[in-house]
């Protein structure tokens, strides 16, 4: 695997007419976080700002694929729907950048946003691997005694490298995301087996968090290999005393927020926007 293959995969994904384009214009600006400008946040600013809060978004792709560009339509549509500034992070990808490099990028992006926004006016959001990164960052901030964000929105999160859940077996093939690809993604991210015990890597190891209290919305899909681990993480957070809300879309597959030309996927994505609005009051 190399970056040429990554670019080819991302371009192939974006060439498919599967995701609705935003229906209004939106202002874009890149905020660079390193000297060679490879790590940056793309700021999405709708014409009408309806909230003083901001959202930091992390794209999916197994920590190997995906980019700000592959998730542009989703993020732009969300920004317009919420009337909210959103910062979409182009973070370091594996296997060139192993764990926890992307987490360091995410922390740097969060701290950059806190220069402009109070922590309790910041939401984190991500899909799949991006949801894993959001959850890892929330835990990381809590452990480092850095002021935590208001809430995190985890869309069909990648949670645990064991891959031994019932849903992983039931839907291991033919539902877009496969068990073999998940195994490959974890292998690209992992330095060695000790990472599997790290609560920033394996989210189900977060049982001893120091008073983690970030409000959480977890979204799951019925025909998704990651369904059961998303439920297990929601259960763990509730057991640890965190406030958790859940949304489940029983008829959908992993990746549906980027399939919004399908009617049910579009309707579900709109419902997610509406749920996020509950944190903006």
Protein Blocks (a to p, Z undefined) as FASTA:
>chain_A
ZZklmmmmmmmmmmpcfbccdfbdcddddddfbfnopaccdddddfbdcbfbdcddddee
ehmggcfklmmmmmmmmmmmnopacddddddddfklgcfklmmmmmmmmmmmmmmpcfkl
cccddehjlmmmmmmmmmmmmmnopacdfbdcdehiafblnlpafklmmmmgonlpafkl
mmmmmmmmpmblmlmmpmklmmmlmmmcghiabdcdddddfklcklmmmmmmmmmmmmno
pacdddddfkbcehklmmmmbmklmmmmmmmmmmmmmmmZZ
